């Protein structure tokens, strides 16, 4: 009776097998569920990884665009030259507007030189030079008529002038006669004139010679070996080591003057401060690299350059006379003084701005670069970047009108009102776009965040309209005088360079700007140019070509190795054909 409902022994085995099968399927489903959970967790991790990599790609794209503009592009702050009859001011690219890039259309560029039919400026007046008159008269025997013998009568003169260039080295021999005593009185036995004063003890060069030498080296920028060659051409044979010692001695002589200039600069109420990397090829204890920093402090009537091994706050504090012995800044400047600091957004200047008495005046050119870099790295932000560049250009145009107008004039009052209105417009655009940062591109949101954080220092230009908006006027001055500071530092660290070695600022001798066509410039070495063969066709925008799917060796930067020659198959075939057709081609050097 018990087997009638469950079936026979065969049915029991069947149901047991079914139960085992369902149990195995349940275990398999449980394993699949665990695998699904693991895959879901991996998906979350991979999505986070993708977001992180996309952020890195964006950062690299921005960096590549910045470096490409620095290496091959033109400066975004260079003012375009006005064409005759052009109306640049109306287009917002005149004055000191950094938005002018010279890309706007207009009449063709005229050639250099004087125009035909135009009135010349005439010869220059050199009457301020020392003058020596030379009279070239007719011989007395020729002042008579050859026919009748009557005399010629003077009735005027003809004059002309020439400029003579004479460089004369003079050897001065100082003789001091001595006189001995002829009596027995208790006085000096020998009389002699006081010795001649010398700027350098036991030196052979006069003060005028030293002054001319310093002008040649640090004002005209002539290298020491060229000064030696010029002196040898004029008859003075002097070694470079001698000039090195002279420069070192002059550095010590000018130390008190440099200290006085630095003290006056530190006491100024307004300073423009900037820093840039500088290579110092000298072994200094405690410094493991050749990367130093050139600091510039521009005051109303002084300019100070400092070559420092670091970019820290210590250099800025030392220049301003702030005590940093305890590695902490005081609450205020010493003596209760106040200073207005024009600079970029570097963290050192932000830290100094927290002191009582220090007010930061930020540079509009630097915030403008942030917008341009975002637009270069992300082409979809081109319209957004152009809008902000136009707003900043309008600020520069209004500020140029302020500086061009006379103080107290109606034009200046109108220009100040226009500048304030442009600032208000820029502030309104900043506030409107920063209200919903989630709707912006991440790069745009980052730039606007920086603008919001530094807006107070940027808007402070409303209180100081006579000061420049940016620091582009400092661009050339550190390059010239910074070299002089570098030379003085090099003399103190180990003398002049040996003949044939590159100078300290040899790496800065590069063209001011180079165009950036579709490929790299044709004048670069072949190994720097992009390879054209076996390159797949790309569609769409690719901001970082180096990160494409094609795997190849990166191009080596710099000049090609002298012992290796890379030729394409076309060049090899052409070279072989020349060797077969031209007799004696095997003795020719390959180009």
Buried (B, 14 or more C-beta within 10 A) or exposed (E): EEEEEEEEEEEEEEEEEEEEEEEEEEEEEEEEEEEEEEEEEEEEEEEEEEEEEEEEEBEBBBEBBBEEBEEBBBBBBBBBEBBEEBEBBEBBBBBBBBBBBEEEEBEEEEEEEEEEEEEEEEEEEEEEEEEEEEEEEEEEEEEEEEEEEEEEEEEEEEEEEEEEEEEEEEEEEEEEEEEEEEEEEEEEEEEEEEEEEEBBEEBEBBEEBBEEBBEBBBEEEBBBBEBBEEBEEEEEEBEBEBBBBBBBBBBEEEEEEBEEBBEBBBBBEBBBBBBBEBBBBBEBEEEEEEEBBBBBBBBEEBBBBBBBBEBEBBBBBBBBBBEBEEEEBEEBBEEEBEBBBBBBBBEBBBBBBEBEEBBBBBBBBBBBBBBBBBBBBBEEBEEBBBEBBEBBBBBBBBBBBBBEBEEEEEEBEBBBEBBBEBBEEBBEBBEEBBEEBEEBBEBBBBBBEBBBEBBEBBBBBEEEBEBBBBBBEBBEBBBEBBBBBBBBBBBEEEBBBEEEEEBBBEEEEEEEEBEBEEEBBEEBEEBBBEEEEEEEEEEEEEBBEEEEEEEEEEEEEEEEEEEEEEEEEEEEEEBEEEEEEEEEBEEEEEE
